[in-house]
Amino acid sequence: MSSELEDRIRVLEEKHEYQDQTVETLNQVIIRQQVQLDKILAEFAKLQEFISASGVDSEVANERPPHY
């Protein structure tokens, strides 16, 4: 093989490795974000249940306080 061809192959291999690392990093970020989103949704569901169970009228809860 010629030196030029070997250099081009080496550059392509380096780019491929860099892209693999980037994809793996992004995948780990997405996994962490999904875990966080699942926790947030679970907390939101608990909050909705608590509000429903407390019997608070949503219209009264959304009224402005008298000092406004």
mmCIF file of the N, C-alpha and C atoms, coordinates in Angstrom:
data_MODEL
# 
_entry.id   MODEL 
# 
loop_
_atom_site.group_PDB 
_atom_site.id 
_atom_site.type_symbol 
_atom_site.label_atom_id 
_atom_site.label_alt_id 
_atom_site.label_comp_id 
_atom_site.label_asym_id 
_atom_site.label_entity_id 
_atom_site.label_seq_id 
_atom_site.pdbx_PDB_ins_code 
_atom_site.Cartn_x 
_atom_site.Cartn_y 
_atom_site.Cartn_z 
_atom_site.occupancy 
_atom_site.B_iso_or_equiv 
_atom_site.pdbx_formal_charge 
_atom_site.auth_seq_id 
_atom_site.auth_comp_id 
_atom_site.auth_asym_id 
_atom_site.auth_atom_id 
_atom_site.pdbx_PDB_model_num 
ATOM 1   N N  . MET A 1 1  ? 0.836   -1.187 0.000  1.00 0.00 ? 1  MET A N  1 
ATOM 2   C CA . MET A 1 1  ? 0.000   0.000  0.000  1.00 0.00 ? 1  MET A CA 1 
ATOM 3   C C  . MET A 1 1  ? 0.875   1.242  0.000  1.00 0.00 ? 1  MET A C  1 
ATOM 4   N N  . SER A 1 2  ? 0.343   2.249  -0.605 1.00 0.00 ? 2  SER A N  1 
ATOM 5   C CA . SER A 1 2  ? 1.095   3.496  -0.631 1.00 0.00 ? 2  SER A CA 1 
ATOM 6   C C  . SER A 1 2  ? 0.936   4.228  0.696  1.00 0.00 ? 2  SER A C  1 
ATOM 7   N N  . SER A 1 3  ? 1.876   5.068  0.953  1.00 0.00 ? 3  SER A N  1 
ATOM 8   C CA . SER A 1 3  ? 1.867   5.844  2.195  1.00 0.00 ? 3  SER A CA 1 
ATOM 9   C C  . SER A 1 3  ? 0.628   6.745  2.276  1.00 0.00 ? 3  SER A C  1 
ATOM 10  N N  . GLU A 1 4  ? 0.243   7.306  1.144  1.00 0.00 ? 4  GLU A N  1 
ATOM 11  C CA . GLU A 1 4  ? -0.929  8.195  1.118  1.00 0.00 ? 4  GLU A CA 1 
ATOM 12  C C  . GLU A 1 4  ? -2.203  7.426  1.461  1.00 0.00 ? 4  GLU A C  1 
ATOM 13  N N  . LEU A 1 5  ? -2.340  6.241  0.927  1.00 0.00 ? 5  LEU A N  1 
ATOM 14  C CA . LEU A 1 5  ? -3.513  5.419  1.205  1.00 0.00 ? 5  LEU A CA 1 
ATOM 15  C C  . LEU A 1 5  ? -3.539  5.004  2.676  1.00 0.00 ? 5  LEU A C  1 
ATOM 16  N N  . GLU A 1 6  ? -2.387  4.631  3.205  1.00 0.00 ? 6  GLU A N  1 
ATOM 17  C CA . GLU A 1 6  ? -2.312  4.261  4.619  1.00 0.00 ? 6  GLU A CA 1 
ATOM 18  C C  . GLU A 1 6  ? -2.686  5.432  5.515  1.00 0.00 ? 6  GLU A C  1 
ATOM 19  N N  . ASP A 1 7  ? -2.238  6.616  5.163  1.00 0.00 ? 7  ASP A N  1 
ATOM 20  C CA . ASP A 1 7  ? -2.589  7.811  5.937  1.00 0.00 ? 7  ASP A CA 1 
ATOM 21  C C  . ASP A 1 7  ? -4.092  8.075  5.898  1.00 0.00 ? 7  ASP A C  1 
ATOM 22  N N  . ARG A 1 8  ? -4.675  7.922  4.724  1.00 0.00 ? 8  ARG A N  1 
ATOM 23  C CA . ARG A 1 8  ? -6.119  8.147  4.602  1.00 0.00 ? 8  ARG A CA 1 
ATOM 24  C C  . ARG A 1 8  ? -6.898  7.127  5.431  1.00 0.00 ? 8  ARG A C  1 
ATOM 25  N N  . ILE A 1 9  ? -6.475  5.877  5.400  1.00 0.00 ? 9  ILE A N  1 
ATOM 26  C CA . ILE A 1 9  ? -7.137  4.834  6.182  1.00 0.00 ? 9  ILE A CA 1 
ATOM 27  C C  . ILE A 1 9  ? -7.000  5.123  7.671  1.00 0.00 ? 9  ILE A C  1 
ATOM 28  N N  . ARG A 1 10 ? -5.794  5.533  8.090  1.00 0.00 ? 10 ARG A N  1 
ATOM 29  C CA . ARG A 1 10 ? -5.569  5.862  9.500  1.00 0.00 ? 10 ARG A CA 1 
ATOM 30  C C  . ARG A 1 10 ? -6.484  7.000  9.943  1.00 0.00 ? 10 ARG A C  1 
ATOM 31  N N  . VAL A 1 11 ? -6.604  8.037  9.121  1.00 0.00 ? 11 VAL A N  1 
ATOM 32  C CA . VAL A 1 11 ? -7.461  9.176  9.448  1.00 0.00 ? 11 VAL A CA 1 
ATOM 33  C C  . VAL A 1 11 ? -8.921  8.717  9.564  1.00 0.00 ? 11 VAL A C  1 
ATOM 34  N N  . LEU A 1 12 ? -9.352  7.882  8.640  1.00 0.00 ? 12 LEU A N  1 
ATOM 35  C CA . LEU A 1 12 ? -10.719 7.367  8.693  1.00 0.00 ? 12 LEU A CA 1 
ATOM 36  C C  . LEU A 1 12 ? -10.954 6.523  9.945  1.00 0.00 ? 12 LEU A C  1 
ATOM 37  N N  . GLU A 1 13 ? -9.987  5.707  10.308 1.00 0.00 ? 13 GLU A N  1 
ATOM 38  C CA . GLU A 1 13 ? -10.112 4.903  11.525 1.00 0.00 ? 13 GLU A CA 1 
ATOM 39  C C  . GLU A 1 13 ? -10.183 5.786  12.766 1.00 0.00 ? 13 GLU A C  1 
ATOM 40  N N  . GLU A 1 14 ? -9.392  6.839  12.805 1.00 0.00 ? 14 GLU A N  1 
ATOM 41  C CA . GLU A 1 14 ? -9.417  7.761  13.944 1.00 0.00 ? 14 GLU A CA 1 
ATOM 42  C C  . GLU A 1 14 ? -10.774 8.472  14.039 1.00 0.00 ? 14 GLU A C  1 
ATOM 43  N N  . LYS A 1 15 ? -11.285 8.901  12.891 1.00 0.00 ? 15 LYS A N  1 
ATOM 44  C CA . LYS A 1 15 ? -12.597 9.552  12.886 1.00 0.00 ? 15 LYS A CA 1 
ATOM 45  C C  . LYS A 1 15 ? -13.690 8.587  13.342 1.00 0.00 ? 15 LYS A C  1 
ATOM 46  N N  . HIS A 1 16 ? -13.584 7.349  12.891 1.00 0.00 ? 16 HIS A N  1 
ATOM 47  C CA . HIS A 1 16 ? -14.565 6.340  13.282 1.00 0.00 ? 16 HIS A CA 1 
ATOM 48  C C  . HIS A 1 16 ? -14.530 6.117  14.798 1.00 0.00 ? 16 HIS A C  1 
ATOM 49  N N  . GLU A 1 17 ? -13.341 5.999  15.348 1.00 0.00 ? 17 GLU A N  1 
ATOM 50  C CA . GLU A 1 17 ? -13.192 5.802  16.805 1.00 0.00 ? 17 GLU A CA 1 
ATOM 51  C C  . GLU A 1 17 ? -13.758 6.997  17.567 1.00 0.00 ? 17 GLU A C  1 
ATOM 52  N N  . TYR A 1 18 ? -13.467 8.200  17.102 1.00 0.00 ? 18 TYR A N  1 
ATOM 53  C CA . TYR A 1 18 ? -13.990 9.404  17.754 1.00 0.00 ? 18 TYR A CA 1 
ATOM 54  C C  . TYR A 1 18 ? -15.520 9.415  17.712 1.00 0.00 ? 18 TYR A C  1 
ATOM 55  N N  . GLN A 1 19 ? -16.085 9.042  16.573 1.00 0.00 ? 19 GLN A N  1 
ATOM 56  C CA . GLN A 1 19 ? -17.544 9.012  16.448 1.00 0.00 ? 19 GLN A CA 1 
ATOM 57  C C  . GLN A 1 19 ? -18.148 7.956  17.364 1.00 0.00 ? 19 GLN A C  1 
ATOM 58  N N  . ASP A 1 20 ? -17.495 6.811  17.487 1.00 0.00 ? 20 ASP A N  1 
ATOM 59  C CA . ASP A 1 20 ? -17.971 5.776  18.404 1.00 0.00 ? 20 ASP A CA 1 
ATOM 60  C C  . ASP A 1 20 ? -17.987 6.290  19.840 1.00 0.00 ? 20 ASP A C  1 
ATOM 61  N N  . GLN A 1 21 ? -16.936 6.985  20.243 1.00 0.00 ? 21 GLN A N  1 
ATOM 62  C CA . GLN A 1 21 ? -16.872 7.537  21.601 1.00 0.00 ? 21 GLN A CA 1 
ATOM 63  C C  . GLN A 1 21 ? -17.959 8.580  21.809 1.00 0.00 ? 21 GLN A C  1 
ATOM 64  N N  . THR A 1 22 ? -18.182 9.417  20.808 1.00 0.00 ? 22 THR A N  1 
ATOM 65  C CA . THR A 1 22 ? -19.210 10.452 20.907 1.00 0.00 ? 22 THR A CA 1 
ATOM 66  C C  . THR A 1 22 ? -20.587 9.837  21.029 1.00 0.00 ? 22 THR A C  1 
ATOM 67  N N  . VAL A 1 23 ? -20.865 8.834  20.215 1.00 0.00 ? 23 VAL A N  1 
ATOM 68  C CA . VAL A 1 23 ? -22.171 8.163  20.267 1.00 0.00 ? 23 VAL A CA 1 
ATOM 69  C C  . VAL A 1 23 ? -22.370 7.514  21.641 1.00 0.00 ? 23 VAL A C  1 
ATOM 70  N N  . GLU A 1 24 ? -21.358 6.882  22.174 1.00 0.00 ? 24 GLU A N  1 
ATOM 71  C CA . GLU A 1 24 ? -21.476 6.244  23.490 1.00 0.00 ? 24 GLU A CA 1 
ATOM 72  C C  . GLU A 1 24 ? -21.707 7.283  24.582 1.00 0.00 ? 24 GLU A C  1 
ATOM 73  N N  . THR A 1 25 ? -21.001 8.403  24.508 1.00 0.00 ? 25 THR A N  1 
ATOM 74  C CA . THR A 1 25 ? -21.198 9.483  25.487 1.00 0.00 ? 25 THR A CA 1 
ATOM 75  C C  . THR A 1 25 ? -22.620 10.019 25.419 1.00 0.00 ? 25 THR A C  1 
ATOM 76  N N  . LEU A 1 26 ? -23.091 10.264 24.226 1.00 0.00 ? 26 LEU A N  1 
ATOM 77  C CA . LEU A 1 26 ? -24.459 10.771 24.061 1.00 0.00 ? 26 LEU A CA 1 
ATOM 78  C C  . LEU A 1 26 ? -25.488 9.746  24.535 1.00 0.00 ? 26 LEU A C  1 
ATOM 79  N N  . ASN A 1 27 ? -25.218 8.490  24.298 1.00 0.00 ? 27 ASN A N  1 
ATOM 80  C CA . ASN A 1 27 ? -26.117 7.437  24.764 1.00 0.00 ? 27 ASN A CA 1 
ATOM 81  C C  . ASN A 1 27 ? -26.203 7.438  26.291 1.00 0.00 ? 27 ASN A C  1 
ATOM 82  N N  . GLN A 1 28 ? -25.078 7.595  26.960 1.00 0.00 ? 28 GLN A N  1 
ATOM 83  C CA . GLN A 1 28 ? -25.076 7.636  28.430 1.00 0.00 ? 28 GLN A CA 1 
ATOM 84  C C  . GLN A 1 28 ? -25.843 8.849  28.945 1.00 0.00 ? 28 GLN A C  1 
ATOM 85  N N  . VAL A 1 29 ? -25.718 9.975  28.266 1.00 0.00 ? 29 VAL A N  1 
ATOM 86  C CA . VAL A 1 29 ? -26.470 11.175 28.653 1.00 0.00 ? 29 VAL A CA 1 
ATOM 87  C C  . VAL A 1 29 ? -27.966 10.922 28.521 1.00 0.00 ? 29 VAL A C  1 
ATOM 88  N N  . ILE A 1 30 ? -28.367 10.308 27.433 1.00 0.00 ? 30 ILE A N  1 
ATOM 89  C CA . ILE A 1 30 ? -29.788 10.021 27.213 1.00 0.00 ? 30 ILE A CA 1 
ATOM 90  C C  . ILE A 1 30 ? -30.308 9.061  28.276 1.00 0.00 ? 30 ILE A C  1 
ATOM 91  N N  . ILE A 1 31 ? -29.523 8.070  28.630 1.00 0.00 ? 31 ILE A N  1 
ATOM 92  C CA . ILE A 1 31 ? -29.943 7.122  29.669 1.00 0.00 ? 31 ILE A CA 1 
ATOM 93  C C  . ILE A 1 31 ? -30.140 7.853  30.995 1.00 0.00 ? 31 ILE A C  1 
ATOM 94  N N  . ARG A 1 32 ? -29.202 8.724  31.376 1.00 0.00 ? 32 ARG A N  1 
ATOM 95  C CA . ARG A 1 32 ? -29.343 9.484  32.633 1.00 0.00 ? 32 ARG A CA 1 
ATOM 96  C C  . ARG A 1 32 ? -30.568 10.386 32.592 1.00 0.00 ? 32 ARG A C  1 
ATOM 97  N N  . GLN A 1 33 ? -30.789 11.046 31.462 1.00 0.00 ? 33 GLN A N  1 
ATOM 98  C CA . GLN A 1 33 ? -31.948 11.932 31.343 1.00 0.00 ? 33 GLN A CA 1 
ATOM 99  C C  . GLN A 1 33 ? -33.249 11.149 31.437 1.00 0.00 ? 33 GLN A C  1 
ATOM 100 N N  . GLN A 1 34 ? -33.290 9.952  30.876 1.00 0.00 ? 34 GLN A N  1 
ATOM 101 C CA . GLN A 1 34 ? -34.504 9.144  30.955 1.00 0.00 ? 34 GLN A CA 1 
ATOM 102 C C  . GLN A 1 34 ? -34.788 8.734  32.399 1.00 0.00 ? 34 GLN A C  1 
ATOM 103 N N  . VAL A 1 35 ? -33.752 8.395  33.130 1.00 0.00 ? 35 VAL A N  1 
ATOM 104 C CA . VAL A 1 35 ? -33.924 8.041  34.551 1.00 0.00 ? 35 VAL A CA 1 
ATOM 105 C C  . VAL A 1 35 ? -34.470 9.251  35.310 1.00 0.00 ? 35 VAL A C  1 
ATOM 106 N N  . GLN A 1 36 ? -33.906 10.426 35.055 1.00 0.00 ? 36 GLN A N  1 
ATOM 107 C CA . GLN A 1 36 ? -34.390 11.644 35.712 1.00 0.00 ? 36 GLN A CA 1 
ATOM 108 C C  . GLN A 1 36 ? -35.833 11.931 35.331 1.00 0.00 ? 36 GLN A C  1 
ATOM 109 N N  . LEU A 1 37 ? -36.169 11.778 34.070 1.00 0.00 ? 37 LEU A N  1 
ATOM 110 C CA . LEU A 1 37 ? -37.529 12.022 33.613 1.00 0.00 ? 37 LEU A CA 1 
ATOM 111 C C  . LEU A 1 37 ? -38.509 11.052 34.257 1.00 0.00 ? 37 LEU A C  1 
ATOM 112 N N  . ASP A 1 38 ? -38.123 9.797  34.374 1.00 0.00 ? 38 ASP A N  1 
ATOM 113 C CA . ASP A 1 38 ? -38.984 8.812  35.037 1.00 0.00 ? 38 ASP A CA 1 
ATOM 114 C C  . ASP A 1 38 ? -39.244 9.192  36.488 1.00 0.00 ? 38 ASP A C  1 
ATOM 115 N N  . LYS A 1 39 ? -38.206 9.662  37.185 1.00 0.00 ? 39 LYS A N  1 
ATOM 116 C CA . LYS A 1 39 ? -38.380 10.088 38.576 1.00 0.00 ? 39 LYS A CA 1 
ATOM 117 C C  . LYS A 1 39 ? -39.304 11.299 38.669 1.00 0.00 ? 39 LYS A C  1 
ATOM 118 N N  . ILE A 1 40 ? -39.127 12.253 37.778 1.00 0.00 ? 40 ILE A N  1 
ATOM 119 C CA . ILE A 1 40 ? -39.964 13.456 37.777 1.00 0.00 ? 40 ILE A CA 1 
ATOM 120 C C  . ILE A 1 40 ? -41.418 13.088 37.517 1.00 0.00 ? 40 ILE A C  1 
ATOM 121 N N  . LEU A 1 41 ? -41.653 12.212 36.564 1.00 0.00 ? 41 LEU A N  1 
ATOM 122 C CA . LEU A 1 41 ? -43.024 11.804 36.253 1.00 0.00 ? 41 LEU A CA 1 
ATOM 123 C C  . LEU A 1 41 ? -43.664 11.060 37.423 1.00 0.00 ? 41 LEU A C  1 
ATOM 124 N N  . ALA A 1 42 ? -42.872 10.248 38.112 1.00 0.00 ? 42 ALA A N  1 
ATOM 125 C CA . ALA A 1 42 ? -43.401 9.537  39.278 1.00 0.00 ? 42 ALA A CA 1 
ATOM 126 C C  . ALA A 1 42 ? -43.763 10.531 40.385 1.00 0.00 ? 42 ALA A C  1 
ATOM 127 N N  . GLU A 1 43 ? -42.913 11.510 40.621 1.00 0.00 ? 43 GLU A N  1 
ATOM 128 C CA . GLU A 1 43 ? -43.206 12.532 41.626 1.00 0.00 ? 43 GLU A CA 1 
ATOM 129 C C  . GLU A 1 43 ? -44.428 13.353 41.237 1.00 0.00 ? 43 GLU A C  1 
ATOM 130 N N  . PHE A 1 44 ? -44.570 13.664 39.969 1.00 0.00 ? 44 PHE A N  1 
ATOM 131 C CA . PHE A 1 44 ? -45.719 14.422 39.487 1.00 0.00 ? 44 PHE A CA 1 
ATOM 132 C C  . PHE A 1 44 ? -47.003 13.632 39.690 1.00 0.00 ? 44 PHE A C  1 
ATOM 133 N N  . ALA A 1 45 ? -46.955 12.336 39.416 1.00 0.00 ? 45 ALA A N  1 
ATOM 134 C CA . ALA A 1 45 ? -48.134 11.491 39.618 1.00 0.00 ? 45 ALA A CA 1 
ATOM 135 C C  . ALA A 1 45 ? -48.513 11.453 41.099 1.00 0.00 ? 45 ALA A C  1 
ATOM 136 N N  . LYS A 1 46 ? -47.507 11.357 41.978 1.00 0.00 ? 46 LYS A N  1 
ATOM 137 C CA . LYS A 1 46 ? -47.787 11.368 43.418 1.00 0.00 ? 46 LYS A CA 1 
ATOM 138 C C  . LYS A 1 46 ? -48.410 12.697 43.833 1.00 0.00 ? 46 LYS A C  1 
ATOM 139 N N  . LEU A 1 47 ? -47.911 13.780 43.298 1.00 0.00 ? 47 LEU A N  1 
ATOM 140 C CA . LEU A 1 47 ? -48.447 15.100 43.615 1.00 0.00 ? 47 LEU A CA 1 
ATOM 141 C C  . LEU A 1 47 ? -49.891 15.232 43.137 1.00 0.00 ? 47 LEU A C  1 
ATOM 142 N N  . GLN A 1 48 ? -50.170 14.735 41.944 1.00 0.00 ? 48 GLN A N  1 
ATOM 143 C CA . GLN A 1 48 ? -51.545 14.774 41.449 1.00 0.00 ? 48 GLN A CA 1 
ATOM 144 C C  . GLN A 1 48 ? -52.469 13.959 42.339 1.00 0.00 ? 48 GLN A C  1 
ATOM 145 N N  . GLU A 1 49 ? -52.021 12.784 42.770 1.00 0.00 ? 49 GLU A N  1 
ATOM 146 C CA . GLU A 1 49 ? -52.821 11.955 43.671 1.00 0.00 ? 49 GLU A CA 1 
ATOM 147 C C  . GLU A 1 49 ? -53.056 12.672 44.995 1.00 0.00 ? 49 GLU A C  1 
ATOM 148 N N  . PHE A 1 50 ? -52.028 13.309 45.523 1.00 0.00 ? 50 PHE A N  1 
ATOM 149 C CA . PHE A 1 50 ? -52.151 14.016 46.791 1.00 0.00 ? 50 PHE A CA 1 
ATOM 150 C C  . PHE A 1 50 ? -53.158 15.149 46.676 1.00 0.00 ? 50 PHE A C  1 
ATOM 151 N N  . ILE A 1 51 ? -53.086 15.904 45.586 1.00 0.00 ? 51 ILE A N  1 
ATOM 152 C CA . ILE A 1 51 ? -54.005 17.022 45.397 1.00 0.00 ? 51 ILE A CA 1 
ATOM 153 C C  . ILE A 1 51 ? -55.424 16.506 45.241 1.00 0.00 ? 51 ILE A C  1 
ATOM 154 N N  . SER A 1 52 ? -55.610 15.435 44.493 1.00 0.00 ? 52 SER A N  1 
ATOM 155 C CA . SER A 1 52 ? -56.943 14.859 44.316 1.00 0.00 ? 52 SER A CA 1 
ATOM 156 C C  . SER A 1 52 ? -57.494 14.343 45.644 1.00 0.00 ? 52 SER A C  1 
ATOM 157 N N  . ALA A 1 53 ? -56.646 13.712 46.425 1.00 0.00 ? 53 ALA A N  1 
ATOM 158 C CA . ALA A 1 53 ? -57.075 13.136 47.697 1.00 0.00 ? 53 ALA A CA 1 
ATOM 159 C C  . ALA A 1 53 ? -57.338 14.211 48.749 1.00 0.00 ? 53 ALA A C  1 
ATOM 160 N N  . SER A 1 54 ? -56.705 15.369 48.625 1.00 0.00 ? 54 SER A N  1 
ATOM 161 C CA . SER A 1 54 ? -56.866 16.403 49.639 1.00 0.00 ? 54 SER A CA 1 
ATOM 162 C C  . SER A 1 54 ? -58.206 17.112 49.517 1.00 0.00 ? 54 SER A C  1 
ATOM 163 N N  . GLY A 1 55 ? -58.871 16.967 48.385 1.00 0.00 ? 55 GLY A N  1 
ATOM 164 C CA . GLY A 1 55 ? -60.181 17.569 48.213 1.00 0.00 ? 55 GLY A CA 1 
ATOM 165 C C  . GLY A 1 55 ? -60.148 19.070 48.005 1.00 0.00 ? 55 GLY A C  1 
ATOM 166 N N  . VAL A 1 56 ? -59.016 19.622 47.670 1.00 0.00 ? 56 VAL A N  1 
ATOM 167 C CA . VAL A 1 56 ? -58.907 21.056 47.431 1.00 0.00 ? 56 VAL A CA 1 
ATOM 168 C C  . VAL A 1 56 ? -59.576 21.370 46.108 1.00 0.00 ? 56 VAL A C  1 
ATOM 169 N N  . ASP A 1 57 ? -60.472 22.342 46.139 1.00 0.00 ? 57 ASP A N  1 
ATOM 170 C CA . ASP A 1 57 ? -61.151 22.770 44.921 1.00 0.00 ? 57 ASP A CA 1 
ATOM 171 C C  . ASP A 1 57 ? -60.146 23.516 44.051 1.00 0.00 ? 57 ASP A C  1 
ATOM 172 N N  . SER A 1 58 ? -59.997 23.090 42.811 1.00 0.00 ? 58 SER A N  1 
ATOM 173 C CA . SER A 1 58 ? -58.984 23.688 41.947 1.00 0.00 ? 58 SER A CA 1 
ATOM 174 C C  . SER A 1 58 ? -59.280 25.157 41.655 1.00 0.00 ? 58 SER A C  1 
ATOM 175 N N  . GLU A 1 59 ? -60.548 25.537 41.605 1.00 0.00 ? 59 GLU A N  1 
ATOM 176 C CA . GLU A 1 59 ? -60.885 26.944 41.367 1.00 0.00 ? 59 GLU A CA 1 
ATOM 177 C C  . GLU A 1 59 ? -60.454 27.802 42.552 1.00 0.00 ? 59 GLU A C  1 
ATOM 178 N N  . VAL A 1 60 ? -60.687 27.316 43.752 1.00 0.00 ? 60 VAL A N  1 
ATOM 179 C CA . VAL A 1 60 ? -60.281 28.069 44.937 1.00 0.00 ? 60 VAL A CA 1 
ATOM 180 C C  . VAL A 1 60 ? -58.752 28.133 45.008 1.00 0.00 ? 60 VAL A C  1 
ATOM 181 N N  . ALA A 1 61 ? -58.077 27.068 44.673 1.00 0.00 ? 61 ALA A N  1 
ATOM 182 C CA . ALA A 1 61 ? -56.631 27.050 44.738 1.00 0.00 ? 61 ALA A CA 1 
ATOM 183 C C  . ALA A 1 61 ? -55.999 28.003 43.735 1.00 0.00 ? 61 ALA A C  1 
ATOM 184 N N  . ASN A 1 62 ? -56.679 28.291 42.640 1.00 0.00 ? 62 ASN A N  1 
ATOM 185 C CA . ASN A 1 62 ? -56.128 29.158 41.607 1.00 0.00 ? 62 ASN A CA 1 
ATOM 186 C C  . ASN A 1 62 ? -56.560 30.617 41.760 1.00 0.00 ? 62 ASN A C  1 
ATOM 187 N N  . GLU A 1 63 ? -57.373 30.944 42.753 1.00 0.00 ? 63 GLU A N  1 
ATOM 188 C CA . GLU A 1 63 ? -57.795 32.325 42.955 1.00 0.00 ? 63 GLU A CA 1 
ATOM 189 C C  . GLU A 1 63 ? -56.624 33.162 43.463 1.00 0.00 ? 63 GLU A C  1 
ATOM 190 N N  . ARG A 1 64 ? -56.645 34.443 43.106 1.00 0.00 ? 64 ARG A N  1 
ATOM 191 C CA . ARG A 1 64 ? -55.626 35.354 43.609 1.00 0.00 ? 64 ARG A CA 1 
ATOM 192 C C  . ARG A 1 64 ? -55.911 35.676 45.066 1.00 0.00 ? 64 ARG A C  1 
ATOM 193 N N  . PRO A 1 65 ? -54.857 35.810 45.855 1.00 0.00 ? 65 PRO A N  1 
ATOM 194 C CA . PRO A 1 65 ? -55.056 36.185 47.245 1.00 0.00 ? 65 PRO A CA 1 
ATOM 195 C C  . PRO A 1 65 ? -55.640 37.618 47.303 1.00 0.00 ? 65 PRO A C  1 
ATOM 196 N N  . PRO A 1 66 ? -56.306 37.954 48.395 1.00 0.00 ? 66 PRO A N  1 
ATOM 197 C CA . PRO A 1 66 ? -56.975 39.258 48.489 1.00 0.00 ? 66 PRO A CA 1 
ATOM 198 C C  . PRO A 1 66 ? -56.028 40.456 48.415 1.00 0.00 ? 66 PRO A C  1 
ATOM 199 N N  . HIS A 1 67 ? -54.764 40.301 48.704 1.00 0.00 ? 67 HIS A N  1 
ATOM 200 C CA . HIS A 1 67 ? -53.863 41.442 48.698 1.00 0.00 ? 67 HIS A CA 1 
ATOM 201 C C  . HIS A 1 67 ? -53.417 41.842 47.289 1.00 0.00 ? 67 HIS A C  1 
ATOM 202 N N  . TYR A 1 68 ? -53.853 41.145 46.250 1.00 0.00 ? 68 TYR A N  1 
ATOM 203 C CA . TYR A 1 68 ? -53.505 41.531 44.871 1.00 0.00 ? 68 TYR A CA 1 
ATOM 204 C C  . TYR A 1 68 ? -54.466 42.563 44.355 1.00 0.00 ? 68 TYR A C  1 
# 
